[in-house]
Amino acid sequence: MALDTETVRKIAHLARIAVPEGDLERLAGELSNILGWIEQLEDVDTDGVAPMTSAVEMAQHWRDDEITDGGIQDRVLANATDATKGFYTVPKVVE
């Protein structure tokens, strides 16, 4: 696909990129080469190729989705400077 200078000017405007008039012709050639390379990729047979999210095979370790209360209230409150009836006690900030 060959791009002309008017199309490159429009693309630059949409991308909010200032391209000097003298560079439009060169940029049109470069973008046309890039689009030509992308068109070549359409010819690659990808049937049976699974999409990948990483170059390294990774397995996700899942845990059971169980609702619990945590069961560690004593350990959590051990960090509190002042705990009352199983809760953090903080100074009053609003009168």
C-alpha positions as CSV (number, residue, x, y, z in Angstrom):
1,M,0.0,0.0,0.0
2,A,1.5,3.3,-1.1
3,L,0.8,6.4,0.9
4,D,0.8,9.8,-0.7
5,T,1.9,13.0,1.1
6,E,-1.6,14.2,1.7
7,T,-2.4,11.0,3.6
8,V,0.7,11.3,5.6
9,R,-0.2,15.0,6.4
10,K,-3.6,13.8,7.6
11,I,-2.1,11.0,9.7
12,A,0.3,13.5,11.3
13,H,-2.5,15.9,12.0
14,L,-4.6,13.1,13.7
15,A,-1.6,12.0,15.7
16,R,-0.9,15.7,16.6
17,I,2.7,15.4,15.3
18,A,4.3,18.4,13.6
19,V,5.9,17.1,10.4
20,P,7.7,19.7,8.2
21,E,6.6,20.0,4.6
22,G,10.0,18.8,3.3
23,D,9.8,15.6,5.3
24,L,6.4,14.4,4.1
25,E,7.6,12.7,0.9
26,R,10.4,10.8,2.8
27,L,7.9,9.8,5.6
28,A,5.4,8.6,3.0
29,G,8.0,6.3,1.6
30,E,9.0,5.0,5.0
31,L,5.4,4.4,6.1
32,S,4.6,2.7,2.8
33,N,7.5,0.3,3.4
34,I,6.2,-0.5,6.9
35,L,2.7,-1.2,5.6
36,G,4.2,-3.4,2.8
37,W,6.0,-5.4,5.5
38,I,2.8,-5.8,7.5
39,E,1.0,-6.9,4.3
40,Q,3.6,-9.7,4.0
41,L,2.7,-10.9,7.5
42,E,-0.8,-11.6,6.3
43,D,0.6,-14.4,4.1
44,V,2.0,-16.3,7.1
45,D,0.0,-19.4,7.9
46,T,-0.9,-19.3,11.6
47,D,-3.5,-22.1,11.6
48,G,-3.1,-24.2,14.7
49,V,-0.8,-21.7,16.4
50,A,-2.1,-20.8,19.8
51,P,-1.9,-17.2,20.9
52,M,0.8,-16.5,23.5
53,T,1.1,-13.9,26.2
54,S,4.7,-14.7,27.0
55,A,7.8,-16.2,25.4
56,V,8.2,-18.3,28.5
57,E,5.8,-21.1,29.4
58,M,4.2,-20.3,32.7
59,A,1.6,-22.0,34.8
60,Q,-0.8,-20.1,37.0
61,H,-1.1,-21.5,40.5
62,W,-4.7,-21.2,41.6
63,R,-6.0,-21.4,45.1
64,D,-9.5,-22.3,46.2
65,D,-11.8,-19.3,46.4
66,E,-12.9,-19.6,50.0
67,I,-14.5,-17.0,52.2
68,T,-12.8,-16.8,55.6
69,D,-12.6,-14.3,58.4
70,G,-8.8,-14.6,58.3
71,G,-8.6,-16.1,61.7
72,I,-5.5,-14.1,62.7
73,Q,-7.1,-11.2,64.6
74,D,-4.6,-11.6,67.5
75,R,-1.6,-11.4,65.2
76,V,-3.0,-8.4,63.4
77,L,-3.8,-6.6,66.6
78,A,-0.4,-7.3,68.0
79,N,0.9,-4.4,65.8
80,A,-1.7,-2.0,67.3
81,T,-0.5,0.5,69.9
82,D,-3.9,0.5,71.5
83,A,-6.6,-2.1,70.8
84,T,-10.0,-2.3,72.5
85,K,-12.5,-5.2,72.2
86,G,-10.7,-6.6,69.1
87,F,-10.4,-3.3,67.2
88,Y,-7.8,-0.7,66.6
89,T,-8.3,2.4,68.8
90,V,-7.3,5.7,67.2
91,P,-7.5,9.2,68.5
92,K,-10.5,11.3,67.8
93,V,-9.9,13.7,64.9
94,V,-13.3,15.4,64.5
95,E,-14.9,17.4,67.3
